[in-house]
């Protein structure tokens, strides 16, 4: 038995292709069918590595009785939220409007044949349970309402649709509120009020990494010297890196912690979490020079290179939480299993270091049952462990690494979690940022090569007639790009340029930025719509500004625009960023901490920020010394151009103000400008750093 999803490319949709539910993909065929049969639409949104999506599928969508009810009552549509974030964003707002609380996935919407919603829910069990209505009761009830009280249903759908459309009204106001250093202080105050000083992170369980919040706090520390801000970052990064949320055997971070101690994770691994956390750990190393942060950044990137980079250079999206139908099974260990693999002595050693127990330290969150399986986690640093065990840190690390490799080789023989192997432009954009930043900070050319290959993969496979596309899988690219695709890819191109200084990629970033303005910019109220002006018409055209699990396309775009404006010396582009800040100021000023990536843009706008032009042979040891110093310092609010005889024509076209910048006395020279003031040029790299620090 199969349905229409068998013709799709999305791994998530293909997972449902054999369901007895007569699923349609999103498209006119489904809506035409609903109109013809005069039936409501059951819209189900999820993603391939979503644990509770799998649970609902096994429980309801694979059940013949539930499927029969759905097929008799609805036209059913499946949507992969990662393929169609535009649809997901709208109907997630529907869920918020109807339920007045936060919502997640699976997301289930019941709506009219015109796409107007009148019911929303997340996980729905097969039978009524724990106060949740079950599918076997819900579906007939909806069918009866549709048959007997259709006018009431249609009126409710109209009101809900109007409420969802009105959510954007606040972004169409002309009033503005001042955004200044006080705004940054308010964001900081919120984070300190919600910080967990014992375990790190913010708020109570479940705890999410949300790396861009930590990135803001590092910038706040850089601006103010407030050590509490940095302590919050360090406590969180150390706790996460030592906790069960981190895969100590195979590297990389799981999605979030179900408890406040970072011990029991939700086991899926998302590309965007890895890359945002790699950026955060890299910047933490630049700030503190703590080798733990460099190690974690490198391990995350090693996981991606090993398991997530396709042979063609695109980077896959995610790995599932489940294997063999059970969440976390792939990652858990019994002490007996470890003993059989490495022997009693080494098993005792690993149990001591990673807090393993014969009784297990893992409790299944779904069932509440304790098992004899364990999650690896540390309660003390390796430095403290070395002291306690009376060995040198080097000897301890070598022994642990040898044992880790043996465990990893053994674990590879297990049934692996499902890998979502689609390539998304936006998520690859963040990966390009992570690899480029690490390449510059750690002097690792291998990371630059991974970033370059991802860029070239997108250029070759996800660009059509000069426009970006969103998704690639199995030789097929499709779906018009959204604003996140442009924002994150441009961000990646800018970071890659500042790691290799090939002006081709700077020019490419500027070109895509111009395209983004052409198709996404709101000429009346400023800011970028989520979808292009020639994209599919949905019930509303939204503008996303909130920084959630991912930074919003608007917040990243604002920083991109500021950087491009400073790189090119174009005040007209910079004015666009000022317009965005003014347009979004009513929302940002109410809850600045909810817009942490916007706070980074504001930090850049308020200054000090730096334009640094390095002139001289870019392959010389002198020039490398300048660039190494810049990369090792924590200087987030800078843009850098490298100019020599081989590229001065192209650079002068991109940044005309650099025409007069030349080496002094034939030596590599740095020109440092800050806040619209320029210092005297210097051929001393240490003097360059001094000019920056004194601001």
C-alpha positions in Angstrom: 0.0 0.0 0.0 1.3 3.4 -0.9 0.1 7.0 -1.3 1.1 10.0 -3.3 4.0 10.8 -1.0 6.0 8.0 -2.8 6.8 10.5 -5.5 8.3 13.1 -3.2 12.0 13.8 -2.3 11.5 14.7 1.3 12.8 11.9 3.7 9.9 12.9 6.1 7.2 12.5 3.4 8.7 9.3 2.2 8.5 7.9 5.7 4.8 8.2 5.4 4.5 7.0 1.8 3.3 3.5 2.9 0.8 4.7 5.5 -2.8 3.6 4.9 -3.8 7.3 5.2 -4.3 8.7 1.7 -1.7 11.4 2.1 -1.3 14.2 -0.5 1.8 16.5 -0.6 1.0 20.2 -0.3 -0.3 21.4 -3.7 -3.2 22.3 -5.8 -4.2 18.7 -6.3 -5.0 18.3 -2.7 -6.9 21.6 -2.4 -8.9 20.8 -5.6 -9.8 17.4 -4.2 -11.0 19.0 -1.0 -13.1 21.6 -2.8 -14.6 18.9 -5.1 -15.5 16.6 -2.2 -16.4 19.5 0.1 -14.3 18.1 2.8 -12.0 19.7 5.4 -8.3 19.3 5.1 -6.2 17.5 7.8 -2.7 19.1 7.6 0.0 17.3 9.4 3.4 19.0 9.7 6.6 17.4 11.1 10.2 16.5 10.2 12.1 13.3 9.7 14.0 13.2 13.0 11.0 14.2 15.2 10.5 11.5 17.9 6.9 12.3 18.6 6.1 12.5 14.9 7.3 8.9 14.7 5.2 8.0 17.8 2.0 9.5 16.2 2.7 7.8 12.9 3.1 4.3 14.5 0.1 4.8 16.7 -2.4 6.5 14.4 -1.3 7.0 10.8 -0.2 3.3 10.4 -3.4 2.1 12.1 -6.0 0.9 9.5 -9.0 2.0 11.6 -7.7 5.5 12.1 -6.7 5.8 8.5 -10.2 4.7 7.4 -11.7 7.4 9.5 -9.3 10.0 8.1 -9.9 8.9 4.5 -13.6 9.1 4.9 -13.6 12.5 6.6 -10.7 14.6 5.3 -8.3 15.2 2.4 -5.0 14.7 4.3 -1.8 16.7 3.5 1.7 16.0 4.8 4.3 18.8 5.0 8.0 18.6 5.9 8.5 21.7 8.0 12.2 21.8 6.9 11.2 21.9 3.3 8.4 24.3 3.7 9.1 26.6 6.7 6.8 29.2 5.2 3.8 26.9 5.6 5.0 25.8 9.1 5.5 29.3 10.3 2.0 30.3 9.4 0.3 27.3 10.9 2.4 27.3 14.0 1.1 30.8 14.5 -2.4 29.3 14.1 -1.6 26.9 16.9 -0.5 29.8 19.1 -3.6 31.8 18.4 -6.0 28.8 19.0 -4.2 27.3 22.0 -2.7 30.4 23.5 0.5 28.5 24.4 3.7 27.3 22.8 3.4 24.6 20.3 5.7 22.0 18.7 5.7 19.0 16.4 4.0 17.1 15.2 1.7 20.0 14.3 -1.8 19.0 13.2 -4.2 21.6 11.7 -7.7 21.0 10.4 -8.8 23.6 7.9 -11.2 24.5 5.2 -10.5 23.7 1.5 -9.3 27.3 1.2 -6.6 26.7 3.8 -8.4 28.6 6.6 -7.8 26.8 10.0 -10.4 26.0 12.7 -8.5 23.3 14.8 -4.9 23.0 15.9 -3.1 20.4 18.0 0.3 18.8 18.4 0.6 15.1 19.3 -2.8 13.4 19.2 -2.9 9.8 20.6 -5.0 7.1 19.0 -7.4 6.9 22.0 -8.4 9.5 24.6 -5.6 9.6 27.1 -4.5 12.0 30.0 -6.9 14.6 29.0 -5.9 14.5 25.3 -8.6 13.7 22.8 -7.7 10.7 20.6 -7.9 10.5 16.8 -10.7 7.9 17.0 -12.8 10.4 18.8 -11.6 13.6 17.2 -12.1 12.6 13.6 -15.8 11.7 13.8 -16.5 14.7 16.0 -14.9 17.0 13.4 -16.8 15.3 10.6 -20.1 15.8 12.5 -19.4 19.5 13.0 -18.5 19.9 9.4 -21.7 18.2 8.3 -24.1 19.8 10.7 -22.6 23.1 11.8 -20.6 24.2 8.8 -21.5 27.8 8.9 -20.2 28.0 12.5 -17.1 26.2 11.5 -16.5 28.6 8.5 -17.0 31.6 10.7 -14.6 30.3 13.3 -12.0 29.6 10.5 -12.5 33.2 9.2 -11.9 34.7 12.6 -8.8 32.6 13.3 -7.4 33.5 9.9 -8.0 37.2 10.5 -6.3 36.8 13.9 -3.2 35.2 12.3 -3.1 37.8 9.5 -3.3 40.6 12.1 -0.2 39.3 13.9 1.9 41.2 11.4 0.0 44.5 12.1 2.6 45.5 14.7 5.3 45.3 12.0 3.4 47.8 9.9 3.4 50.7 12.4 5.4 53.8 11.7 6.1 54.6 15.4 9.6 53.8 16.6 11.2 53.3 19.9 14.9 54.1 20.8 17.3 51.1 20.6 20.5 51.9 22.4 22.9 50.6 25.1 20.0 50.5 27.5 18.4 47.9 25.2 21.5 45.7 25.5 21.4 46.2 29.3 17.8 45.0 29.4 18.6 41.9 27.4 21.5 41.1 29.7 19.3 41.7 32.8 16.7 39.1 31.5 19.4 36.5 31.0 20.9 37.0 34.4 17.4 36.7 36.0 16.8 33.4 34.3 20.3 32.0 34.6 20.8 28.7 36.4 24.1 29.3 38.4 24.4 25.6 39.4 23.9 23.9 36.1 24.3 26.6 33.5 21.7 27.5 30.9 18.6 29.5 31.3 15.2 28.6 32.9 14.1 25.2 33.9 13.9 21.9 32.1 13.8 21.2 29.3 16.9 23.2 28.5 17.9 24.2 24.9 21.4 25.3 23.9 20.1 28.4 22.0 23.7 29.4 21.1 22.9 32.9 19.8 21.9 33.9 23.3 25.5 33.0 24.4 26.9 34.8 21.4 25.1 37.9 22.6 26.4 37.6 26.1 30.0 37.3 24.8 29.5 40.5 22.9 28.0 42.1 25.9 31.1 41.1 27.9 33.3 42.5 25.1 31.4 45.8 25.2 31.2 46.2 29.0 33.8 44.0 30.5 31.0 42.6 32.7 32.5 39.3 34.0 29.2 37.9 35.1 28.1 37.9 31.5 31.2 35.8 30.5 30.7 33.6 33.5 27.2 32.7 32.3 28.6 31.8 28.9 31.4 29.7 30.4 29.3 27.9 32.9 26.8 26.9 30.2 29.4 25.8 27.6 31.3 23.8 30.2 28.1 22.1 31.5 26.8 21.3 28.1 30.2 20.0 26.9 30.5 17.8 29.9 26.9 16.7 30.1 24.9 13.9 28.5 23.6 16.3 25.9 27.0 15.9 24.3 27.9 12.6 22.5 31.2 11.8 24.2 31.8 8.7 22.0 31.0 10.1 18.5 30.9 13.9 19.1 28.2 16.4 18.3 25.3 17.7 20.4 21.9 16.2 20.8 18.9 18.5 20.4 18.1 19.5 24.0 18.2 18.3 27.6 15.0 16.9 29.1 16.3 17.8 32.6 18.0 20.8 34.1 21.4 19.0 34.5 22.1 18.5 30.8 22.1 14.8 31.5 19.2 13.1 29.6 18.9 14.5 26.1 16.4 14.3 23.3 18.7 12.4 21.1 18.2 13.8 17.6 21.2 15.7 16.1 20.4 18.8 14.0 22.8 20.4 11.6 21.9 23.9 12.8 22.6 23.0 16.5 26.1 21.7 15.6 27.1 24.7 13.6 25.7 27.4 15.9 27.4 25.7 18.8 30.7 25.3 16.9 30.5 29.1 16.3 29.9 29.7 20.0 32.7 27.4 21.2 35.1 29.0 18.6 34.3 32.5 19.8 34.5 31.4 23.5 38.1 30.2 22.7 38.9 33.5 21.1 37.6 35.3 24.2 39.3 33.1 26.9 41.9 30.9 25.1 40.5 28.0 27.2 41.5 24.8 25.2 38.3 23.0 26.2 36.4 25.3 23.9 38.7 24.7 21.0 38.5 21.0 21.6 34.7 21.0 21.6 34.5 23.2 18.4 36.9 20.8 16.6 35.0 17.7 17.8 31.7 19.1 16.5 33.2 19.9 13.1 34.9 16.5 13.1 31.5 14.8 13.6 30.0 16.8 10.7 33.0 16.0 8.3 32.8 12.3 9.2 29.1 11.7 9.2 27.2 14.6 7.6 29.2 15.9 4.6 28.0 14.3 1.3 30.6 13.1 -1.3 29.5 16.1 -3.4 30.1 18.7 -0.6 26.6 19.5 0.5 26.0 18.9 4.3 23.1 16.8 5.4 20.3 18.0 7.7 19.9 15.8 10.7 20.1 12.4 12.4 17.2 10.8 14.1 16.7 10.3 17.9 15.4 6.8 17.3 16.9 3.5 16.2 15.2 0.2 16.2 12.1 2.0 17.1 13.5 3.3 20.4 14.8 6.8 21.3 18.4 6.9 22.2 19.1 3.2 21.8 22.1 3.9 19.5 23.8 6.1 22.2 23.3 4.1 25.4 25.6 1.6 27.1 25.4 -1.0 29.8 28.5 -1.6 32.0 28.4 -5.2 31.1 28.6 -4.4 27.4 31.6 -2.1 28.1 33.3 -4.8 30.2 33.0 -7.3 27.4 34.5 -4.8 25.0 37.5 -3.4 26.9 37.8 -5.6 30.0 37.0 -5.1 33.7 39.8 -2.6 34.5 39.1 -0.2 31.7 35.4 -0.5 32.2 35.8 0.5 35.9 38.0 3.4 34.7 35.3 4.5 32.2 32.6 4.1 34.8 34.5 6.3 37.2 35.2 9.0 34.6 31.8 9.1 32.9 29.6 8.2 35.9 28.3 4.9 34.6 26.4 2.5 36.9 25.4 -1.2 36.7 21.9 0.0 37.6 22.1 2.6 34.8 21.8 6.4 34.9 19.2 6.7 32.1 15.5 7.1 32.8 13.2 6.9 29.8 11.3 10.2 29.7 8.4 8.7 27.8 7.8 5.8 30.2 9.5 7.1 33.3 11.2 3.7 33.7 14.8 3.3 34.9 17.0 1.0 32.8 20.4 -0.6 33.2 21.7 1.6 30.4 23.9 4.7 30.7 24.6 8.0 29.2 28.2 9.1 29.2 28.7 12.4 31.1 31.4 14.1 33.2 30.9 15.7 36.6 34.5 17.1 36.8 36.9 18.5 34.2 39.6 16.3 32.8 42.1 18.6 34.6 40.4 17.9 38.0 40.2 14.2 37.1 43.9 14.0 36.4 44.6 15.5 39.8 42.2 13.1 41.5 43.6 10.0 39.6 47.2 11.3 40.1 48.1 11.1 36.5 49.2 13.8 34.0 46.4 15.3 31.9 48.3 14.1 28.8 48.3 10.5 30.0 44.6 10.7 31.0 43.6 12.2 27.6 45.5 9.6 25.7 44.0 6.7 27.6 40.5 8.1 27.2 40.9 8.7 23.5 42.1 5.1 22.9 39.1 3.7 24.7 36.8 6.2 23.0 38.0 5.0 19.6 37.3 1.3 20.6 33.8 2.2 21.8 33.2 4.2 18.6 34.2 1.3 16.4 32.0 -1.0 18.3 29.0 1.4 18.2 29.3 1.7 14.4 28.1 -1.9 14.2 24.8 -1.0 15.8 21.7 0.0 13.8 22.2 3.7 13.1 19.6 6.3 13.5 18.0 7.5 10.3 19.9 10.2 8.5 18.0 13.0 6.8 20.2 13.5 3.8 18.5 16.4 2.2 20.7 19.5 1.8 19.1 22.8 2.8 20.6 26.1 1.7 20.0 28.0 4.9 21.4 25.3 7.2 24.4 24.9 4.9 24.9 28.6 5.1 25.3 28.4 8.9 27.7 25.5 8.4 29.8 27.6 6.1 30.0 30.2 8.9 31.1 27.6 11.4 33.8 26.1 9.3 35.1 29.4 8.1 35.3 30.9 11.6 37.1 27.8 12.9 39.4 27.8 9.9 40.5 31.3 10.6 40.6 31.0 14.4 42.5 27.7 14.6 44.5 28.0 11.3 42.9 24.9 10.0 42.8 24.9 6.2 40.8 21.7 6.1 37.8 23.5 7.5 38.1 26.2 4.8 37.9 23.4 2.2 34.7 22.0 3.7 33.2 25.5 3.6 34.3 26.0 0.0 32.8 22.7 -1.1 29.5 23.5 0.5 29.5 26.9 -1.2 30.3 25.4 -4.6 27.6 22.7 -4.0 25.0 25.4 -3.6 26.3 27.3 -6.6 26.1 24.3 -8.8 22.9 22.7 -7.5 20.8 25.2 -5.7 20.9 28.3 -8.0 18.5 28.6 -10.9 18.6 31.6 -13.2 20.5 33.5 -10.5 17.9 32.7 -7.8 18.6 30.5 -4.8 16.6 27.3 -4.2 15.9 25.8 -0.8 16.3 22.0 -0.9 18.4 19.4 -2.8 18.1 15.7 -2.5 19.0 12.8 -4.8 19.9 14.9 -7.8 16.8 17.1 -7.6 16.7 20.8 -6.4 13.5 22.5 -5.7 11.4 24.9 -3.7 11.9 28.6 -4.0 14.3 30.0 -1.4 13.0 31.9 1.6 14.7 34.8 3.4 16.6 32.5 5.7 18.3 30.8 2.7 19.5 34.2 1.5 20.4 35.5 4.9 22.3 32.5 6.1 24.1 31.8 2.8 25.2 35.5 2.6 26.4 35.2 6.2 28.4 32.2 5.2 29.9 33.9 2.1 31.0 36.9 4.2 32.7 34.6 6.8 34.3 32.5 4.1 35.7 35.6 2.4 37.2 36.8 5.7 38.8 33.4 6.2 40.4 33.1 2.7 40.2 36.6 1.2 39.1 35.5 -2.2 37.1 38.5 -3.4 35.0 36.2 -5.7 33.0 35.2 -2.6 32.6 38.8 -1.4 31.2 39.8 -4.8 28.9 36.8 -4.6 27.6 37.8 -1.2 26.9 41.3 -2.5 25.1 39.9 -5.6 22.8 37.7 -3.5 22.2 40.6 -1.1 20.9 42.7 -4.0 18.7 39.8 -5.1 17.3 39.6 -1.6 16.4 43.3 -1.6 14.7 42.9 -4.9 12.4 40.0 -4.0 12.0 40.2 -0.2 12.2 43.8 0.9 9.1 45.5 2.3 9.2 48.9 0.5 6.5 50.4 2.7 7.5 49.3 6.2 11.1 48.0 5.8 12.4 44.6 6.7 12.3 41.3 4.7 9.3 39.1 4.2 9.8 35.4 4.7 8.8 34.6 1.2 9.7 36.2 -2.2 7.4 38.5 -4.0 6.8 35.9 -6.7 6.4 33.0 -4.3 3.3 30.9 -3.6 0.4 32.9 -2.2 -0.5 31.5 1.3 -3.2 32.9 3.7 -0.7 35.6 4.7 2.8 36.8 3.8 4.7 36.8 7.1 7.7 38.7 8.3 9.7 36.7 10.9 11.9 38.7 13.4 11.9 36.5 16.6 15.2 34.7 17.3 14.0 31.2 18.3 15.8 27.9 17.8 17.4 29.6 14.9 18.1 33.3 14.5 15.6 35.0 12.3 16.4 35.8 8.7 15.8 39.5 9.4 18.3 39.6 12.4 21.0 37.9 10.4 20.2 40.1 7.3 20.6 43.2 9.4 24.1 42.2 10.4 24.9 41.1 6.8 23.8 44.5 5.6 25.9 46.4 8.1 29.0 44.3 7.2 28.5 44.8 3.5 27.9 48.5 4.0 31.2 48.8 5.8 33.1 46.6 3.4 31.9 48.5 0.4 31.6 52.0 2.0 28.0 52.2 0.9 26.0 54.4 3.3 22.7 53.7 1.4 22.9 50.0 2.3 23.7 50.9 5.9 20.6 53.1 6.0 18.5 50.0 5.2 19.8 48.4 8.4 18.8 51.5 10.3 15.3 51.3 8.8 15.0 47.7 9.9 16.0 48.6 13.4 13.4 51.3 13.5 10.7 49.1 12.0 11.2 46.3 14.5 11.9 48.6 17.5 8.4 48.3 19.0 8.7 44.6 19.4 12.4 44.5 20.3 12.1 47.2 23.0 9.4 45.2 24.8 11.5 42.0 25.2 15.1 42.6 23.9 16.3 39.2 25.1 13.9 37.4 22.7 15.9 39.1 19.9 19.4 38.1 20.8 20.7 38.1 17.2 19.2 41.5 16.7 21.1 42.6 19.8 24.3 41.6 18.1 23.4 43.8 15.1 22.6 46.6 17.6 26.0 46.1 19.2 27.6 46.5 15.8 25.6 49.6 15.0 26.4 51.3 18.3 30.1 50.5 17.9 32.9 50.4 18.3 33.2 48.5 15.0 36.2 48.3 12.7 37.0 48.4 9.1 40.5 47.0 8.5 42.3 47.0 5.2 45.4 44.9 4.9 47.6 45.9 1.9 50.5 43.7 0.8 51.2 40.4 -0.8 48.4 38.1 0.7 50.7 35.1 0.4 53.6 36.6 2.4 54.5 35.7 5.9 54.0 39.3 6.9 50.4 39.4 5.8 49.7 36.0 7.4 51.0 37.5 10.7 48.5 40.3 10.5 45.6 37.9 9.7 46.6 35.4 12.4 46.5 38.1 15.0 43.1 39.3 13.9 41.7 35.8 13.8 43.0 34.8 17.3 41.5 37.9 18.9 37.8 38.2 19.8 36.8 40.9 17.5 33.2 40.2 16.3 32.5 43.7 15.1 35.0 44.0 12.4 35.2 43.7 8.6 38.5 43.0 6.9 39.7 43.5 3.3 42.9 42.1 1.9 44.3 43.9 -1.1 47.4 43.3 -3.2 48.6 43.7 -6.8 46.7 40.6 -8.0 43.2 41.8 -6.9 43.4 45.5 -6.5 41.3 46.1 -9.6 38.4 43.9 -8.3 38.7 45.2 -4.8 38.6 48.8 -6.0 35.4 48.0 -7.9 33.8 46.4 -4.8 35.2 49.0 -2.3 36.2 52.2 -4.2 37.4 53.8 -1.0 40.4 51.4 -0.9 42.0 52.7 -4.1 44.3 54.9 -2.1 45.3 52.2 0.4 48.8 51.0 -0.5 51.7 49.3 1.4 54.1 51.6 3.2 57.7 51.2 2.1 56.9 48.0 0.3 55.8 46.3 3.6 52.4 44.9 4.5 50.3 47.7 6.0 47.1 47.8 8.0 44.6 50.7 7.8 42.3 50.7 10.8 39.1 52.8 10.9 36.5 52.8 13.6 33.2 54.7 14.0 33.9 56.8 10.9 37.4 57.8 12.0 40.6 56.4 10.5 43.9 56.0 12.3 47.4 56.4 10.7 48.4 53.2 8.8 50.9 50.9 10.4 53.2 48.1 9.2 53.4 46.6 12.7 50.8 43.9 13.4 51.0 44.5 17.1 50.4 48.2 16.6 47.3 47.2 14.5 45.9 45.3 17.5 46.8 48.2 19.8 44.8 50.6 17.6 41.8 48.3 17.8 42.0 47.6 21.6 42.2 51.3 22.5 38.8 51.9 21.1 
